[in-house]
């Protein structure tokens, strides 16, 4: 078993998903019911970094299950909402995602709209600033996080956001998707267990790689953005997330012997396109890694997903194996993701609380 606080929190992710479903669904239903009764027709979902990836993933999941008569959901960064604000009216509401409840742009948006439109804060830290500014608060669960690299809090706050948006559709449509979220927790748990003995040797083969590309289709795309961010934050390498079909154009110009292509390939319609991309990458000399139920390209290294792991929940089931790989690669490159050297940059965004209580634990 890989030692460290970050790997521990990765392993805690599936239980954080389950706990969030158990504790957040009722509050999510209450908020969604009130919004529908108030005539909300547009929901702006905002966040930055990892939280913005949750915006994209939750809005994408909602879009797949919504009808033309349901409210529209618009994902955007908190910075865009703050500096290029849309005209807001009686039919608007905001979902603000901030695990810490302190991210400066999210807090600034909350201050700017307070009392004008309803805002639901999706928060992991009780008593944080966003909890005092938002008209409604939905807490994610799974216990405190003491590291700045978001792992279990990404899964937990994403699920809390998904629950709120799904409840806008009513229980008949929400219930089966919530069941699928719980199944994704099981798939994530299996994927983490399968990846742990594999990521050390795999990381050793990647130490000198210059470019890492993470790609996925559908909701595998926001998952790829998050997985690439984990590689950057932990291993301090150049890593780029790309949508499957987009990667066949611009990013393909850099695919060669000094590049690694990591494809998130759970079951879903993107698998044929990703198989084609991986085949070309292998021909061009790139190392290819697949996170999926079985290899699409014979020369790929496989980080296994259980059969039935769905692309619709790739952010939950496919990111954790890459996060473990990122941690293993970081250790080999001399970095310590449990206490990263860039922490002061993180604190400059107002997130000074993250390591409080965890300093003594950090190896």
N, C-alpha and C positions, 0 to 999 in steps of 0.2 A: 504494500500500500504506500502511495506517495505521501511523504510527510509535508506539513506546512498548513498554515491557516487557510490559504486560498483553496487548496485541494479539499480541505475539510468542508469549506462552504460550498464547493461544487457538489460534493457528495450529499450535502444537506438540501440541495435544490429540489429534488423530487418531493420530499416531505414538505418543503415550503409551498410548493404548488398545491398539494393536498390540503394543507392547513389554510391556505388562502381561500380555496374553494369553500372550505367549511365555515370560515369566519366572515368572509367578505361578501358572500352571495346575498345574504339578507339585506345588508346596507346598500349593496348595488341595486337590488330590486326596488328598494324604497326610493332611492334617488331617481332611477329610471322612470318609475311610475309617476313621481311628482313632475318630472320633466315632460312626460307625454301629456299629462293633464294640463300643464301650463302652455302646451302648444309649441314646444321646442321643435324646430325644423332643421336646424343646422347645429352640429356639434364640432367644435374645433378641438382637436387633441394635440397638446403641445408638450414639448420636452426638449432636452438637448443631449447629445452624445448617446449613451445607452438608452436613455429615456426616449429620444427621438426614434431610435430603432423600434422601441415598443409602440410608439405612435404609428409607424408604418405597418407593423405587424398586426396590431389590434384593429386598425382601420381596414386593412386588407381582409382579415377574418370576417369582420362585420359586413363588408361589401359583398362577400360571397353568399351571405344568408339573408341580406336585406331585400326588400321589394321596392318598387318605385314609390310606394306610399309611405315608406319609412323615412325618418330623418336622415339627412346626408351627413356623413362624417368626413372631416377634412383634417388630415395630419399636416403639421407644420412645426418648425422649430420655434421655441419660445422667443428666440432673438427676432425672428421674422414677425411674430405676432406683436412683439413690443415695438419694433421700429417701423414696421409697415402694417399698422393695424387695419383690419377690415372694418367696414361699417357694421356695427353691431346693433341689433334690435331686439324686439320682444321674443322673436323666435330663435334666438341664439343661446347657446350654452358652451361652456369650456370645460374640458377635462385636462388638468395639469398634472403631469407625472414628474415627481421628484422623489427618489428614494429617500434622500436626506431631508427633504422638505426645506432645503436652504439654497438651492441653486439660484444665483442672483437674477438671472433673466426670468425664471419662472416666478420667483417672488415678486419681481417688478411688475409682471403682467397681472398677478393677483391683486397687487395694490392698485393698479390702474383701472381695473374693472370692478372692484369691490362695490357692491350695492347696485350695479348696473345690469349685470347678467349673472345667472347662476353659474357657479364654478365648483366642480368636484375635484378635490385634491387627492391624488393617488400617492400615498406616502407610506414609508416603512418605519419612520422614526417618530414615535409619539411626542407631542409637545413641541415639534419644530415649527418654524415660522409659518410655513404654508398651512399648517393645521389651524392657525389662528386667523388666517386671511380668507380661506375658502369658505363658501357657504355650506358646503358638504365635504366630508372627509371619508374616504374609504381606505382602510389600512390593509396593506399586504401583511402576510404572516411568515413565520419560519424562524423567528428569533433574531437578535441583533446581529449586525455585520460590523466587523472591526477592521476591515481592509477596504481600501479605496477602489480596488478592482471589482466591479459589480459582477457577481456570479449568481448566487441564489436570489439576491434582490432584483436582478433583471427578470428572472423567471417569475418571482412573486408579484412584482409590480405590473408586469405584463399581464399576468392572469387576472389581477384585480381590475385592470383596465378592460380586458376582454369581457369580464363578467358584467361590468356596467353597460358596455355597448350592447352585449347580447340581450340583456334584460330590456332594452328598448324594443326588442322584437317580440316580447311576450314569452311566457314559459314554454309554450308548445314548440317554438322554434329554438329557444335557448337550451332546453333540457338536453337534447341529444348532443349539442356542441359541448356543453359542460361535461357530459360523460366522456366525450373524446379528449377533453383537456385532462381529465383524470387518467385516461389511457396513455396520454402523452407523458404523464409523470412516471408511469410504469416503464414506458419505453426509454425514458431518460435514465432511470435507475439501471436498467439493463445495459444501456450504452456506456454509462460511466464504468460499471463493473468490467465490461469487456475491454474498455480502452486502457484501464490502469496498467496492466502488464505490457501493453504495446507501445505506449507513448515514450518511454525512456529510450529504447533502441531507435525508434523512429526519429526522435529529436536529435539523437547523436548524428544521424545522417543528414540533418538539415542545418547544422551549425553554420556552415559557410554559404548557405543560399542567400542570394542577393535580393530576390524578389519573391514574395509569396502572394498568390492570388487565391482568394476564397470566392467560390461562385455557387449560385443556386438559382432555381427558377420558382416563380410563384411566391409563396411565403418563405421559400428557401432564400430569397433575395435579402429581405431584412435580416434573416438569420446569418447570411454570409457577411453582411455589414458588421454585425455584432461579433462574429467569430474573428473577423479581420481586426477589429478593435482590440479584442483580447490579445491577439498576437502582438500588436503594437504596444499596448500598455504593459504587458508582462515581459515579453522577450525583447522589446525595443528593436524590432526589425521593421523593414518596409513591408507592409501587408496591405492589400487592397481588396475590398469587397466589390463584386461585380455581378450583375444580373446575367443569367446564362446566355441569352441571345445577344445582349450588348457586348459580352466579352469576346464573342467571335469576331468583332470588328476591331475597335481601338486597342483594347488590352492585348489582343492576340499578337500585336506587333512586337511585344516584349517577351513573348513566351519562347524560351530556348533553354539551353543547358544550365544556365544559372538561375532558372526560375522553378518554382514549385506551384502546382495547381492543386488546390484542395477543393473538391466538389462535394457539396451537401446534396445527397441523392436519395432521400427517402422516397417511398412510393408516391408517384404523382406524374402528371403529364409532362414535366420537364425532363424526365429521365432520358428519353431519346436524344434530345438536344445536348444534354450533358455528356452522354456517351460519345457523341460525335466530337464534341469539344475535347474531351479527354483523349480520344484516339489521336486527334491532330497534335495535341500537346505532347503526347508520348513520341510521336513521329518526329517532332521538332526538338526532342532531346530533354524535355522537362520531366522532372519527377512528378508523379501524379498520386494523389491520396484521395480515397473515397470514404465518405461517411454515409453508409447505406447498408441495405440488407445483404447485398452480394456484389461482387465486382462487375463493373460494366466493361472494364479494360483489364486484360489478364495481367499486365505488368504493374497495375496499381497496388499500393498498400491499402488495405481495408481496415478502417475503424468500424466495427460492425454495429448496425442497428438491428433490433429485432424485427422479424417479419411483421408487416402491418403498421410499422411506424409511418405516420402520415406526413406528407409535405405540408398540409394545412397547419400543422403544429411543429414545423421544423425549428422555429426559434426555441422551443422547449426541448425537443428530443435530439437535435443535431449540433447545437452549440456546445454543450458540456464536454464532449470528447475533444473538440478543438481547444477548449479552454484548458483542459488537462495537458494537452500537447504544448500549448503556449507556456504553461508553468514549467514543464520539464525542459523546454528549450531555453527558457529564461535562466534556469539554474546552470545549464551548461555554458551559457554565455556570460555568466558572472553577475546576473541580476537577481534581485530578491523581491518578487512581487508582493510578499507579505509586508515589506516596508520599502516601497520603491523610492528611487532617488528623486522622482518628480513630484513628491508629495506636497512640496510647498507651492507648486503651480496649482495643485488641486485646492489647497487651502485658500489660495487667492480668489477662488470663486465663492468663498464663504463657507466651505465645507470643512471647518476645523474640527468637527466633532468625530469624524469617522474613526480615528484611531484611539479615541478616548476609551479607556478601559481595556484596550487591547495591546498597549505598548509592552506590558510585561510578558505577554504571551508570545510576542514575535521572536522567532529564533534569530 
